[in-house]
Amino acid sequence: MRLIVRIVLLLVGVGSAALSAEPRSIGDPTNGCIVGAAALPPDGTGFTVMHLERERYYGHPRLVSTLQALADATRQGGGQLRVGDLSMKQGGPMPSGHRSHQTGLDADVWFDLEATAHQTLNPLRSNVSATSLLNRARTALDSRLWTDRHVQTLRTAARQPGVDRIFVNPHIKKTLCRTVSGERAWLHRIRPWHGHDDHFHLRLSCPDDSPECVRQPPVPTGEGCDASLDWWFEPHPAETGKPTAPKPPPPSACRALWVQSAGDGE
């Protein structure tokens, strides 16, 4: 089996460096992998990892430390982070739930921030789901659920070193644009996206130790509280069903990583 692995590595054109244990994010969020991922512990100071049965709690060490720093700040404010999906152990596409989260630089954080939330968890934390902050009609935030703690957590997350952008529901972005006072530069990193009403999606920029990581186009300048936000609340024609471009193959270093893992029986 190991001989077969070596042959495949030669065929895909990568050497042993592609299998180094040094942390490296490879490719882009929707087509990549990670070498040398770290595991976020199931519990830590100010955080709990949810749905352990999915085994999606791996990420670049910088992502793990970012989440731990955010959790510590949340704890000091009297709250608790519930952390959802990061990446699988070697990144790559997940069997369900995400197109991104492939390079160990993405993490979902639930908006359930109360320290006493979910006291009836089973051992794998698989018996609960995150709570939406939208009203029943899904036309605005539910004022009974949206609190200053959410604002503070998003502000703290957006200011963490290395954070590239944070995806939230458009209604959350709209509310922040309308209500945040004082220093507002951090709003630049808060980006509206479909869904994301029960969690926010934090994404780091490519680390310096990952030359094969593909950088996303930079976030547009400004706070994002302009016509680009208005677009999310305007009617749009239905999709015409036009064919989509075929997805490119995974980076060769990712294919080599997965072949080696198969050969090692992981």
Contacts in CASP RR format, 6 or more apart in sequence:
PFRMAT RR
TARGET T0000
AUTHOR 0000-0000-0000
METHOD contacts of the structure
MODEL  1
MRLIVRIVLLLVGVGSAALSAEPRSIGDPTNGCIVGAAALPPDGTGFTVM
HLERERYYGHPRLVSTLQALADATRQGGGQLRVGDLSMKQGGPMPSGHRS
HQTGLDADVWFDLEATAHQTLNPLRSNVSATSLLNRARTALDSRLWTDRH
VQTLRTAARQPGVDRIFVNPHIKKTLCRTVSGERAWLHRIRPWHGHDDHF
HLRLSCPDDSPECVRQPPVPTGEGCDASLDWWFEPHPAETGKPTAPKPPP
PSACRALWVQSAGDGE
1 263 0 8 1.000
2 263 0 8 1.000
4 263 0 8 1.000
5 259 0 8 1.000
5 260 0 8 1.000
5 262 0 8 1.000
5 263 0 8 1.000
8 256 0 8 1.000
8 259 0 8 1.000
9 15 0 8 1.000
9 16 0 8 1.000
9 18 0 8 1.000
9 19 0 8 1.000
9 256 0 8 1.000
9 259 0 8 1.000
9 260 0 8 1.000
12 252 0 8 1.000
12 255 0 8 1.000
12 256 0 8 1.000
12 259 0 8 1.000
13 252 0 8 1.000
13 256 0 8 1.000
14 252 0 8 1.000
14 253 0 8 1.000
14 256 0 8 1.000
15 256 0 8 1.000
18 35 0 8 1.000
18 252 0 8 1.000
18 253 0 8 1.000
18 256 0 8 1.000
18 257 0 8 1.000
19 35 0 8 1.000
19 256 0 8 1.000
19 257 0 8 1.000
19 260 0 8 1.000
20 35 0 8 1.000
20 36 0 8 1.000
21 35 0 8 1.000
21 36 0 8 1.000
22 35 0 8 1.000
22 36 0 8 1.000
22 209 0 8 1.000
23 34 0 8 1.000
23 35 0 8 1.000
23 36 0 8 1.000
23 37 0 8 1.000
23 38 0 8 1.000
23 60 0 8 1.000
23 61 0 8 1.000
23 62 0 8 1.000
23 207 0 8 1.000
23 209 0 8 1.000
23 210 0 8 1.000
24 34 0 8 1.000
24 35 0 8 1.000
24 36 0 8 1.000
24 209 0 8 1.000
24 210 0 8 1.000
24 212 0 8 1.000
24 213 0 8 1.000
25 32 0 8 1.000
25 34 0 8 1.000
25 60 0 8 1.000
25 103 0 8 1.000
25 104 0 8 1.000
25 105 0 8 1.000
25 206 0 8 1.000
25 207 0 8 1.000
25 210 0 8 1.000
25 212 0 8 1.000
25 213 0 8 1.000
26 32 0 8 1.000
26 33 0 8 1.000
26 34 0 8 1.000
26 35 0 8 1.000
26 103 0 8 1.000
26 210 0 8 1.000
26 212 0 8 1.000
26 213 0 8 1.000
26 251 0 8 1.000
26 253 0 8 1.000
26 254 0 8 1.000
27 33 0 8 1.000
27 102 0 8 1.000
27 103 0 8 1.000
27 212 0 8 1.000
27 213 0 8 1.000
27 214 0 8 1.000
27 251 0 8 1.000
27 254 0 8 1.000
28 102 0 8 1.000
28 103 0 8 1.000
28 213 0 8 1.000
28 214 0 8 1.000
28 216 0 8 1.000
29 100 0 8 1.000
29 101 0 8 1.000
29 102 0 8 1.000
29 103 0 8 1.000
29 105 0 8 1.000
29 106 0 8 1.000
29 203 0 8 1.000
29 216 0 8 1.000
30 99 0 8 1.000
30 100 0 8 1.000
30 102 0 8 1.000
31 102 0 8 1.000
31 247 0 8 1.000
31 248 0 8 1.000
31 250 0 8 1.000
31 251 0 8 1.000
32 91 0 8 1.000
32 92 0 8 1.000
32 102 0 8 1.000
32 103 0 8 1.000
32 250 0 8 1.000
32 251 0 8 1.000
32 254 0 8 1.000
33 90 0 8 1.000
33 91 0 8 1.000
33 92 0 8 1.000
33 102 0 8 1.000
33 103 0 8 1.000
33 250 0 8 1.000
33 251 0 8 1.000
33 253 0 8 1.000
33 254 0 8 1.000
33 257 0 8 1.000
33 258 0 8 1.000
34 58 0 8 1.000
34 59 0 8 1.000
34 60 0 8 1.000
34 87 0 8 1.000
34 90 0 8 1.000
34 91 0 8 1.000
34 92 0 8 1.000
34 102 0 8 1.000
34 103 0 8 1.000
34 104 0 8 1.000
35 90 0 8 1.000
35 253 0 8 1.000
35 257 0 8 1.000
37 58 0 8 1.000
37 59 0 8 1.000
37 60 0 8 1.000
37 87 0 8 1.000
37 89 0 8 1.000
37 90 0 8 1.000
37 91 0 8 1.000
37 104 0 8 1.000
38 58 0 8 1.000
38 59 0 8 1.000
38 60 0 8 1.000
38 61 0 8 1.000
38 64 0 8 1.000
39 57 0 8 1.000
39 58 0 8 1.000
39 59 0 8 1.000
39 64 0 8 1.000
39 89 0 8 1.000
40 47 0 8 1.000
40 49 0 8 1.000
40 57 0 8 1.000
40 58 0 8 1.000
40 59 0 8 1.000
40 64 0 8 1.000
40 67 0 8 1.000
40 68 0 8 1.000
40 83 0 8 1.000
40 86 0 8 1.000
41 49 0 8 1.000
42 48 0 8 1.000
42 49 0 8 1.000
42 52 0 8 1.000
42 57 0 8 1.000
43 49 0 8 1.000
44 68 0 8 1.000
44 71 0 8 1.000
45 68 0 8 1.000
45 71 0 8 1.000
45 72 0 8 1.000
45 75 0 8 1.000
46 71 0 8 1.000
46 72 0 8 1.000
46 74 0 8 1.000
46 75 0 8 1.000
46 79 0 8 1.000
46 80 0 8 1.000
46 81 0 8 1.000
47 67 0 8 1.000
47 68 0 8 1.000
47 71 0 8 1.000
47 74 0 8 1.000
47 80 0 8 1.000
47 81 0 8 1.000
47 82 0 8 1.000
47 83 0 8 1.000
48 80 0 8 1.000
48 81 0 8 1.000
48 82 0 8 1.000
48 83 0 8 1.000
48 118 0 8 1.000
48 121 0 8 1.000
48 125 0 8 1.000
49 57 0 8 1.000
49 83 0 8 1.000
49 84 0 8 1.000
49 125 0 8 1.000
50 82 0 8 1.000
50 83 0 8 1.000
50 84 0 8 1.000
50 110 0 8 1.000
50 125 0 8 1.000
50 128 0 8 1.000
50 130 0 8 1.000
51 84 0 8 1.000
51 85 0 8 1.000
51 124 0 8 1.000
51 125 0 8 1.000
51 126 0 8 1.000
52 123 0 8 1.000
52 124 0 8 1.000
52 125 0 8 1.000
52 126 0 8 1.000
53 124 0 8 1.000
53 126 0 8 1.000
54 85 0 8 1.000
55 88 0 8 1.000
55 89 0 8 1.000
56 84 0 8 1.000
56 85 0 8 1.000
56 86 0 8 1.000
56 87 0 8 1.000
56 88 0 8 1.000
56 94 0 8 1.000
56 101 0 8 1.000
57 83 0 8 1.000
57 84 0 8 1.000
57 85 0 8 1.000
57 86 0 8 1.000
58 86 0 8 1.000
58 87 0 8 1.000
58 88 0 8 1.000
58 89 0 8 1.000
58 90 0 8 1.000
58 91 0 8 1.000
58 104 0 8 1.000
59 86 0 8 1.000
59 87 0 8 1.000
59 104 0 8 1.000
59 105 0 8 1.000
59 107 0 8 1.000
60 103 0 8 1.000
60 104 0 8 1.000
60 105 0 8 1.000
60 204 0 8 1.000
60 207 0 8 1.000
60 210 0 8 1.000
62 162 0 8 1.000
62 204 0 8 1.000
62 207 0 8 1.000
63 86 0 8 1.000
63 104 0 8 1.000
63 105 0 8 1.000
63 106 0 8 1.000
63 107 0 8 1.000
63 204 0 8 1.000
66 160 0 8 1.000
66 161 0 8 1.000
66 162 0 8 1.000
66 163 0 8 1.000
66 202 0 8 1.000
66 204 0 8 1.000
67 81 0 8 1.000
67 83 0 8 1.000
67 107 0 8 1.000
67 109 0 8 1.000
67 202 0 8 1.000
69 160 0 8 1.000
70 81 0 8 1.000
70 109 0 8 1.000
70 153 0 8 1.000
70 156 0 8 1.000
70 157 0 8 1.000
70 160 0 8 1.000
71 80 0 8 1.000
71 81 0 8 1.000
71 83 0 8 1.000
73 153 0 8 1.000
73 156 0 8 1.000
74 80 0 8 1.000
74 81 0 8 1.000
74 113 0 8 1.000
74 149 0 8 1.000
74 153 0 8 1.000
74 156 0 8 1.000
75 115 0 8 1.000
77 149 0 8 1.000
77 152 0 8 1.000
78 115 0 8 1.000
78 149 0 8 1.000
79 113 0 8 1.000
79 114 0 8 1.000
79 115 0 8 1.000
79 149 0 8 1.000
80 113 0 8 1.000
80 114 0 8 1.000
80 115 0 8 1.000
80 117 0 8 1.000
81 109 0 8 1.000
81 110 0 8 1.000
81 113 0 8 1.000
81 153 0 8 1.000
82 109 0 8 1.000
82 110 0 8 1.000
82 112 0 8 1.000
82 113 0 8 1.000
82 117 0 8 1.000
82 118 0 8 1.000
82 130 0 8 1.000
83 107 0 8 1.000
83 108 0 8 1.000
83 109 0 8 1.000
83 110 0 8 1.000
84 107 0 8 1.000
84 108 0 8 1.000
84 109 0 8 1.000
84 110 0 8 1.000
84 130 0 8 1.000
84 199 0 8 1.000
85 94 0 8 1.000
85 97 0 8 1.000
85 98 0 8 1.000
85 101 0 8 1.000
85 106 0 8 1.000
85 107 0 8 1.000
85 108 0 8 1.000
86 101 0 8 1.000
86 104 0 8 1.000
86 106 0 8 1.000
86 107 0 8 1.000
86 108 0 8 1.000
87 101 0 8 1.000
87 102 0 8 1.000
87 103 0 8 1.000
87 104 0 8 1.000
87 106 0 8 1.000
88 94 0 8 1.000
89 266 0 8 1.000
90 257 0 8 1.000
90 258 0 8 1.000
90 261 0 8 1.000
91 101 0 8 1.000
91 102 0 8 1.000
91 103 0 8 1.000
91 104 0 8 1.000
92 102 0 8 1.000
92 103 0 8 1.000
92 250 0 8 1.000
92 254 0 8 1.000
93 99 0 8 1.000
93 102 0 8 1.000
94 101 0 8 1.000
94 102 0 8 1.000
98 106 0 8 1.000
100 106 0 8 1.000
100 201 0 8 1.000
100 203 0 8 1.000
103 213 0 8 1.000
105 203 0 8 1.000
105 204 0 8 1.000
105 205 0 8 1.000
105 206 0 8 1.000
105 207 0 8 1.000
105 213 0 8 1.000
106 201 0 8 1.000
106 202 0 8 1.000
106 203 0 8 1.000
106 204 0 8 1.000
107 201 0 8 1.000
107 202 0 8 1.000
108 199 0 8 1.000
108 200 0 8 1.000
108 201 0 8 1.000
108 202 0 8 1.000
109 153 0 8 1.000
109 157 0 8 1.000
109 199 0 8 1.000
109 200 0 8 1.000
109 202 0 8 1.000
110 130 0 8 1.000
110 131 0 8 1.000
110 198 0 8 1.000
110 199 0 8 1.000
111 130 0 8 1.000
111 131 0 8 1.000
111 133 0 8 1.000
111 145 0 8 1.000
111 150 0 8 1.000
111 198 0 8 1.000
111 199 0 8 1.000
111 200 0 8 1.000
112 118 0 8 1.000
112 130 0 8 1.000
112 131 0 8 1.000
113 147 0 8 1.000
113 149 0 8 1.000
113 150 0 8 1.000
113 153 0 8 1.000
118 125 0 8 1.000
118 128 0 8 1.000
120 127 0 8 1.000
120 128 0 8 1.000
121 127 0 8 1.000
121 128 0 8 1.000
129 198 0 8 1.000
130 198 0 8 1.000
130 199 0 8 1.000
131 145 0 8 1.000
131 198 0 8 1.000
132 142 0 8 1.000
132 197 0 8 1.000
132 198 0 8 1.000
133 141 0 8 1.000
133 142 0 8 1.000
133 145 0 8 1.000
133 146 0 8 1.000
133 150 0 8 1.000
133 169 0 8 1.000
133 172 0 8 1.000
133 197 0 8 1.000
133 198 0 8 1.000
134 140 0 8 1.000
134 141 0 8 1.000
134 142 0 8 1.000
134 169 0 8 1.000
134 171 0 8 1.000
134 197 0 8 1.000
135 141 0 8 1.000
135 142 0 8 1.000
136 142 0 8 1.000
138 197 0 8 1.000
139 171 0 8 1.000
140 171 0 8 1.000
141 171 0 8 1.000
141 172 0 8 1.000
141 175 0 8 1.000
146 172 0 8 1.000
146 175 0 8 1.000
150 172 0 8 1.000
151 176 0 8 1.000
151 179 0 8 1.000
151 180 0 8 1.000
154 166 0 8 1.000
154 168 0 8 1.000
154 172 0 8 1.000
154 176 0 8 1.000
154 186 0 8 1.000
154 190 0 8 1.000
154 200 0 8 1.000
155 180 0 8 1.000
155 186 0 8 1.000
157 163 0 8 1.000
157 166 0 8 1.000
157 200 0 8 1.000
157 202 0 8 1.000
158 166 0 8 1.000
158 186 0 8 1.000
158 187 0 8 1.000
158 188 0 8 1.000
158 189 0 8 1.000
158 190 0 8 1.000
159 186 0 8 1.000
162 204 0 8 1.000
162 205 0 8 1.000
163 189 0 8 1.000
163 202 0 8 1.000
163 203 0 8 1.000
163 204 0 8 1.000
163 205 0 8 1.000
164 189 0 8 1.000
164 203 0 8 1.000
164 204 0 8 1.000
164 205 0 8 1.000
164 216 0 8 1.000
164 219 0 8 1.000
165 189 0 8 1.000
165 190 0 8 1.000
165 191 0 8 1.000
165 203 0 8 1.000
165 216 0 8 1.000
165 219 0 8 1.000
166 189 0 8 1.000
166 190 0 8 1.000
166 191 0 8 1.000
166 200 0 8 1.000
166 201 0 8 1.000
166 202 0 8 1.000
166 203 0 8 1.000
167 191 0 8 1.000
167 192 0 8 1.000
167 193 0 8 1.000
167 196 0 8 1.000
167 200 0 8 1.000
167 201 0 8 1.000
167 203 0 8 1.000
168 190 0 8 1.000
168 191 0 8 1.000
168 192 0 8 1.000
168 193 0 8 1.000
168 196 0 8 1.000
168 200 0 8 1.000
168 201 0 8 1.000
169 192 0 8 1.000
169 193 0 8 1.000
169 195 0 8 1.000
169 196 0 8 1.000
169 197 0 8 1.000
170 192 0 8 1.000
170 193 0 8 1.000
170 229 0 8 1.000
170 232 0 8 1.000
170 233 0 8 1.000
171 197 0 8 1.000
172 190 0 8 1.000
172 192 0 8 1.000
172 196 0 8 1.000
172 197 0 8 1.000
172 200 0 8 1.000
173 190 0 8 1.000
173 191 0 8 1.000
173 192 0 8 1.000
173 224 0 8 1.000
173 225 0 8 1.000
173 229 0 8 1.000
173 232 0 8 1.000
174 192 0 8 1.000
174 229 0 8 1.000
174 232 0 8 1.000
174 233 0 8 1.000
176 187 0 8 1.000
176 190 0 8 1.000
177 187 0 8 1.000
177 223 0 8 1.000
177 224 0 8 1.000
177 225 0 8 1.000
177 229 0 8 1.000
180 187 0 8 1.000
184 223 0 8 1.000
185 223 0 8 1.000
187 223 0 8 1.000
187 224 0 8 1.000
187 225 0 8 1.000
188 219 0 8 1.000
188 221 0 8 1.000
188 222 0 8 1.000
188 223 0 8 1.000
188 224 0 8 1.000
189 219 0 8 1.000
191 219 0 8 1.000
192 229 0 8 1.000
192 232 0 8 1.000
193 201 0 8 1.000
205 215 0 8 1.000
206 213 0 8 1.000
206 214 0 8 1.000
206 215 0 8 1.000
207 213 0 8 1.000
212 251 0 8 1.000
212 253 0 8 1.000
220 228 0 8 1.000
249 255 0 8 1.000
END
